[in-house]
């Protein structure tokens, strides 16, 4: 289902799904020495269940290398990282205070509901002693 089966199910097997002349192709080259493949027993299962993004070395999309040696080839990673950091900081600064105030309004109701549904026994979490009991 990862290649030709998926293409067939999407009625696109004439355009994608296998490496053939005239078909669009995306290729992902994986590092066989990455932890998700050690020890190598069943590569297909390990790709599905063990391999993580750290296994990806090179990615080719429609004939263009978009990642080589784990670095984006067609984008400025440093600029993207800085933009994300700034956006996250702006979100924390501008949106989080309002969200916290909104959460504070409903918190007593949620705690009361939780207390009722657990019979006051709690969930056995380490910090339960600090829980506010509804009045």
C-alpha positions as semicolon CSV with decimal commas, in nm:
position;residue;x (nm);y (nm);z (nm)
1;X;0,000;0,000;0,000
2;X;0,297;0,233;0,026
3;X;0,361;0,239;-0,348
4;X;0,174;0,071;-0,633
5;X;-0,112;-0,053;-0,415
6;X;-0,185;0,300;-0,298
7;X;-0,160;0,432;-0,653
8;X;-0,404;0,166;-0,776
9;X;-0,652;0,236;-0,499
10;X;-0,640;0,605;-0,594
11;X;-0,680;0,520;-0,964
12;X;-0,342;0,684;-1,029
13;X;-0,125;0,382;-1,111
14;X;-0,061;0,515;-1,464
15;X;0,095;0,831;-1,314
16;X;0,259;0,720;-0,987
17;X;0,333;0,420;-0,768
18;X;0,638;0,270;-0,938
19;X;0,971;0,390;-1,072
20;X;0,913;0,403;-1,447
21;X;0,995;0,646;-1,726
22;X;0,719;0,905;-1,758
23;X;0,580;0,860;-1,407
24;X;0,610;1,119;-1,130
25;X;0,831;0,980;-0,856
26;X;0,921;1,066;-0,501
27;X;1,213;0,871;-0,357
28;X;1,322;0,861;0,005
29;X;1,670;0,724;0,078
30;X;1,701;0,584;0,429
31;X;2,010;0,533;0,643
32;X;2,037;0,157;0,694
33;X;2,258;0,215;1,001
34;X;1,995;0,426;1,183
35;X;1,862;0,281;1,510
36;X;1,524;0,190;1,359
37;X;1,696;-0,067;1,137
38;X;1,924;-0,226;1,397
39;X;1,918;-0,520;1,394
40;X;1,779;-0,555;1,042
41;X;1,525;-0,838;1,034
42;X;1,232;-0,725;0,822
43;X;1,299;-0,395;0,640
44;X;0,936;-0,341;0,535
45;X;0,802;-0,386;0,889
46;X;1,085;-0,180;1,031
47;X;1,008;0,107;0,793
48;X;0,644;0,090;0,904
49;X;0,696;0,041;1,277
50;X;1,052;0,126;1,385
51;X;1,208;0,378;1,149
52;X;1,169;0,741;1,243
53;X;1,247;1,066;1,064
54;X;1,609;1,034;1,177
55;X;1,643;0,751;0,921
56;X;1,576;0,984;0,626
57;X;1,895;1,094;0,450
58;X;1,786;1,214;0,108
59;X;1,448;1,295;-0,048
60;X;1,384;1,337;-0,420
61;X;1,047;1,477;-0,527
62;X;0,951;1,465;-0,894
63;X;1,316;1,437;-0,992
64;X;1,439;1,723;-0,769
65;X;1,652;1,669;-0,461
66;X;1,472;1,848;-0,179
67;X;1,680;1,705;0,105
68;X;2,040;1,586;0,092
69;X;2,240;1,457;0,390
70;X;1,950;1,551;0,622
71;X;1,958;1,917;0,512
72;X;1,685;2,089;0,313
73;X;1,821;2,164;-0,032
74;X;1,554;2,406;-0,154
75;X;1,483;2,611;0,158
76;X;1,678;2,812;0,411
77;X;1,644;2,606;0,730
78;X;1,793;2,880;0,947
79;X;1,542;3,137;0,823
80;X;1,253;2,893;0,868
81;X;1,368;2,807;1,222
82;X;1,394;3,177;1,312
83;X;1,049;3,245;1,170
84;X;0,900;2,959;1,373
85;X;1,073;3,077;1,692
86;X;0,937;3,430;1,642
87;X;0,586;3,303;1,565
88;X;0,590;3,079;1,874
89;X;0,711;3,365;2,094
90;X;0,442;3,596;1,952
91;X;0,178;3,327;2,019
92;X;0,303;3,281;2,376
93;X;0,306;3,654;2,436
94;X;-0,023;3,747;2,266
95;X;-0,254;3,444;2,274
96;X;-0,158;3,243;2,582
97;X;-0,267;3,499;2,844
98;X;-0,620;3,509;2,696
99;X;-0,629;3,131;2,674
100;X;-0,522;3,099;3,038
101;X;-0,791;3,342;3,149
102;X;-1,052;3,146;2,952
103;X;-0,933;2,817;3,099
104;X;-0,950;2,960;3,451
105;X;-1,322;3,030;3,403
106;X;-1,407;2,667;3,322
107;X;-1,150;2,499;3,546
108;X;-1,371;2,475;3,859
109;X;-1,646;2,306;3,656
110;X;-1,403;2,061;3,496
111;X;-1,249;1,980;3,834
112;X;-1,591;1,923;3,987
113;X;-1,687;1,699;3,696
114;X;-1,361;1,504;3,733
115;X;-1,409;1,472;4,109
116;X;-1,762;1,337;4,058
117;X;-1,667;1,089;3,786
118;X;-1,374;0,948;3,982
119;X;-1,570;0,929;4,304
120;X;-1,316;1,157;4,463
121;X;-1,053;0,884;4,440
122;X;-0,844;1,056;4,177
123;X;-0,625;0,893;3,918
124;X;-0,323;0,807;4,130
125;X;-0,108;1,081;3,986
126;X;0,192;1,207;4,181
127;X;0,071;1,566;4,216
128;X;-0,288;1,484;4,315
129;X;-0,234;1,614;4,667
130;X;-0,224;1,964;4,515
131;X;-0,560;1,925;4,344
132;X;-0,827;2,171;4,440
133;X;-1,132;1,992;4,574
134;X;-1,462;2,142;4,464
135;X;-1,662;2,303;4,739
